[in-house]
């Protein structure tokens, strides 16, 4: 996964479902386990630029256990970019049932 190079320096942050992964080694481990390991797929439904940040909404799938999860499973990906590098990515499940 060459996408690691898109994260800026070693102080980048990914927060996936309220868990922090600081720095490239932790981000690489997270992506290997939760993205590649689960064969994550994304069907992007919207992309919004908001004050310099990017918000990507997508229907998510993969080989993980989907029991008890809504269909479609919708996640929002909040990207903070500095220059041409991602410095922060926050991933949250969108809930329409509350």
Buried (B, 14 or more C-beta within 10 A) or exposed (E): EEEBEBBBEEEBBBBBEEEEBEBBEBBBEBBEEBBEEBEBEBEEEEEEEEEEEBBBBBBBBBEBEEEEEEEEBBBBBBBBBEEEEBBBBBBBEBEEEE
